[in-house]
Amino acid sequence: TMTIHSEEHIVDVHVRSGVYSSDTIFDYRHGYIATRLFSRNACFIMKIKKEYIPELRDIGRLAFERQTMKDVYSPNNVWVQFQDGTSRLGHLRDWILYGTHIKNLCTGLPLYE
């Protein structure tokens, strides 16, 4: 499911698929995306790169296209590849940078940037 909070510049994406379940927050105000993978008990954070991530005003349309069409021929499909890195627990400095929504999603989990 996807919930778009236009006034807060936030998109929440919840994937419920057993071992592959995850929650993702697109925080356009702070410019970060955080994904919490439940199977790995970890949080992955990346900077929003405008050339790869759809704008907030476009993401709802893209989700609608994806839901109503079997194949979406859009140049705005998003594919993310995570690379192993060092993890750390979030500190106050991190939460100021990433914002409250990502803090609520990732507090207490190892962070991978």
C-alpha positions, 0 to 999 in steps of 0.5 A: 500500500502507498500513502501520500502525505502531500502537505508533509512531503512524505510517501509511505510504502508498506509491502506485506509479503511474508519474509520480503515485507518492508516499510519505506518512507520517501521524505522529500522535505529532507531529501532521503529515502529509508527502507526497513527490511523486516527480514534483516532487522535493518534500515537502509537510507539513501539520498534522493537523486532527482534523476532516478526518483520520481517527484512527489507530484508524479509518484501517485500517477506512477503508482496508479499506472502500475496498479492498472496496467500489467506493464508500465513503459515509463522511464521513471521506474525505480530500481535500487541496489543496496551495497554492503557497508558499515552499520551504525545506530542513529545518533541525534545528528542523524535524526536531525538530518533524516527527519522525524518520519525516518527516525520513527521508522529506524530507531533502534535498528542498524543504519546502512547508508 
